[in-house]
Amino acid sequence: QKARKIHVLSSFNKKALLKLFPELEEKVLLFPGAPARRLLGRKNRSASLDGKIKILCVGRIHPRKGQDRLLEAIAGLPKQLSAKVECLFVGPIVNKKFSDKLRKMAGLTNCPVSFLGDLADNDLQIVYESTDLFVMPSMPRARSVEGFGFVYLEANSHGLPVIAHRTGGVEDAVLDGKTGFLVNPDEPAELVKRLGQLIEDNELRKEMGEEGVRWASSHSWEEVAIQIYSKT
């Protein structure tokens, strides 16, 4: 109540805040954040030596991040498509039971699956630069939700098209049909469809990747600060 300004990152966050404190509406400023400068793309992409389409998911290993939904979608692809891909997971294990489940699921897919753990920034940069497509289908949960989704902007900055679930504040981080695809979390067939579309269509991946670079570069913490502190 004593704050002069309250900064939120997404329309979802603003709506949730005003549901609790509707009297604060005039104080709330909505400005999406920016990807961390240390993880921005360096235009140093490397081609896959084995010709595989590499799918990357970055996030802590937890049910809310939806890594199981990604593996289910890969398993749902026609075999000729799943044989073309490789899946890489980056992130710390915070739920051992879920991690064990993912490893069992990985053994049933028709493609190589790697769990790279929690990487240092420079190593994560290298992984971003060597992959083709970013997928993190976060799931809505009662007490936990994606408030925005910085990781999608990080992936975009590396020229990766993204696929995400339409949940929480993710809609403010991903431009549906431009920088990637948003799909409904209760429609797994849609995730399979969009995944297959981006695996097959090299030109679409390129177009969305280029638009993603422009989108990510349009976000700046400096600009956010200017907007917040210049408004009385």
ChimeraX attribute file (.defattr): number of C-alpha atoms within 10 A of each C-alpha:
attribute: neighborCount
match mode: 1-to-1
recipient: residues
	/A:1	9
	/A:2	4
	/A:3	8
	/A:4	10
	/A:5	17
	/A:6	16
	/A:7	16
	/A:8	19
	/A:9	21
	/A:10	24
	/A:11	19
	/A:12	18
	/A:13	18
	/A:14	19
	/A:15	14
	/A:16	14
	/A:17	16
	/A:18	13
	/A:19	12
	/A:20	9
	/A:21	11
	/A:22	11
	/A:23	10
	/A:24	16
	/A:25	15
	/A:26	10
	/A:27	14
	/A:28	16
	/A:29	18
	/A:30	17
	/A:31	20
	/A:32	20
	/A:33	23
	/A:34	23
	/A:35	22
	/A:36	13
	/A:37	10
	/A:38	10
	/A:39	18
	/A:40	20
	/A:41	23
	/A:42	13
	/A:43	11
	/A:44	11
	/A:45	17
	/A:46	13
	/A:47	12
	/A:48	12
	/A:49	7
	/A:50	7
	/A:51	10
	/A:52	19
	/A:53	23
	/A:54	21
	/A:55	25
	/A:56	24
	/A:57	27
	/A:58	24
	/A:59	19
	/A:60	18
	/A:61	26
	/A:62	20
	/A:63	19
	/A:64	18
	/A:65	21
	/A:66	22
	/A:67	25
	/A:68	23
	/A:69	21
	/A:70	25
	/A:71	19
	/A:72	20
	/A:73	21
	/A:74	26
	/A:75	19
	/A:76	20
	/A:77	18
	/A:78	12
	/A:79	13
	/A:80	9
	/A:81	19
	/A:82	22
	/A:83	16
	/A:84	17
	/A:85	19
	/A:86	20
	/A:87	25
	/A:88	18
	/A:89	21
	/A:90	19
	/A:91	17
	/A:92	17
	/A:93	17
	/A:94	12
	/A:95	12
	/A:96	11
	/A:97	12
	/A:98	16
	/A:99	19
	/A:100	12
	/A:101	11
	/A:102	21
	/A:103	15
	/A:104	11
	/A:105	15
	/A:106	21
	/A:107	11
	/A:108	11
	/A:109	20
	/A:110	20
	/A:111	20
	/A:112	16
	/A:113	20
	/A:114	14
	/A:115	18
	/A:116	14
	/A:117	16
	/A:118	17
	/A:119	14
	/A:120	8
	/A:121	11
	/A:122	11
	/A:123	11
	/A:124	17
	/A:125	21
	/A:126	15
	/A:127	18
	/A:128	31
	/A:129	20
	/A:130	20
	/A:131	24
	/A:132	29
	/A:133	25
	/A:134	27
	/A:135	27
	/A:136	25
	/A:137	25
	/A:138	26
	/A:139	22
	/A:140	18
	/A:141	12
	/A:142	5
	/A:143	5
	/A:144	10
	/A:145	16
	/A:146	21
	/A:147	21
	/A:148	23
	/A:149	24
	/A:150	20
	/A:151	20
	/A:152	27
	/A:153	28
	/A:154	26
	/A:155	31
	/A:156	32
	/A:157	26
	/A:158	26
	/A:159	31
	/A:160	32
	/A:161	31
	/A:162	34
	/A:163	26
	/A:164	27
	/A:165	26
	/A:166	22
	/A:167	21
	/A:168	22
	/A:169	20
	/A:170	23
	/A:171	20
	/A:172	19
	/A:173	24
	/A:174	28
	/A:175	17
	/A:176	17
	/A:177	12
	/A:178	17
	/A:179	28
	/A:180	28
	/A:181	23
	/A:182	22
	/A:183	21
	/A:184	15
	/A:185	19
	/A:186	11
	/A:187	10
	/A:188	16
	/A:189	16
	/A:190	16
	/A:191	27
	/A:192	20
	/A:193	15
	/A:194	17
	/A:195	24
	/A:196	18
	/A:197	14
	/A:198	22
	/A:199	21
	/A:200	14
	/A:201	10
	/A:202	12
	/A:203	10
	/A:204	16
	/A:205	22
	/A:206	16
	/A:207	16
	/A:208	24
	/A:209	25
	/A:210	19
	/A:211	21
	/A:212	28
	/A:213	23
	/A:214	15
	/A:215	18
	/A:216	26
	/A:217	17
	/A:218	10
	/A:219	16
	/A:220	17
	/A:221	15
	/A:222	11
	/A:223	13
	/A:224	19
	/A:225	13
	/A:226	11
	/A:227	13
	/A:228	16
	/A:229	9
	/A:230	8
	/A:231	8
	/A:232	7
